[in-house]
């Protein structure tokens, strides 16, 4: 069924001239003509803005390009100058002439010799220091020996054995016989086997083994004259005797060991002194110079 068009409305058709769309007598809606007018105005405004931007930016771009070209020229000039400098240096300097070839073996031998010299120097220094320390130690030891020698020489008697006097010379109650009588010596306490020393130089006049009337194993020594008087000493209750009659002994020499032989209650040394043949108190001689 054919559609009937009413009024003056005309169907869509191609427009030969676009300007006809804006004519009053155009059959298109008025809103279409108004929209086209706005589009054309926007295009014109955009074109004008573009031209303005190009007018402002183009001089800056030209200046930047000019500056870049100038910098490139300067770099090229500097590069050319540097190349010329290296070329001139290479033509003047001959490294093969200034730096002769190094013999590795010779350098190694020289280095080894240098190290050997250093090692020898260190060894010499250490030896010198050790020698000085040893010398100082020997000097100190020598001084101590000299001091001890002087001390012993100043003593009238060398202390005969370890320990102190436990029972002095004088009258006392005999611990075994139970009566009072002269204790003719000084008892010096000690352990069995402790060494007994000669108190002064002399000659052994007696070295007896056995009970010997209660004296046990004993030794007697003639020291000759001491402080202007003839002096003899005796050592009783000994365990062992290491000297014999007629033997010459020196001050401090070991003549035997402490024991408990004879009439004795415990291990000790009974030490007696005879001055001009008379039994005397040994304490003044023992403590003199001690």
Secondary structure, DSSP 8 states (H G I E B T S, - for coil): ------TT-------SSGGGGGSTT-SS-HHHHHHHHHHHHHHHHHHHHHHHHHHHHHHHHHHHHHHHHHHHHHHHHHHHHHHHHHHHHHHH--HHHHS----HHHHHHHHHHHHHHHHHHHHHHHHHHHHHHHHHHHHHHHHHHHHHHHHHHH-SS---SSS-EEE-SEEEE-TTT-SEEEE-SEEEE--TT-EEE-SSSEEEEEEE-S-GGGT-EEEEEEEEEETTEEEEEEEEEEEEE---TT-EE-TT-EEEEEB--SS-SSSEEEEEEEETTEEE-SHHHHHTT-
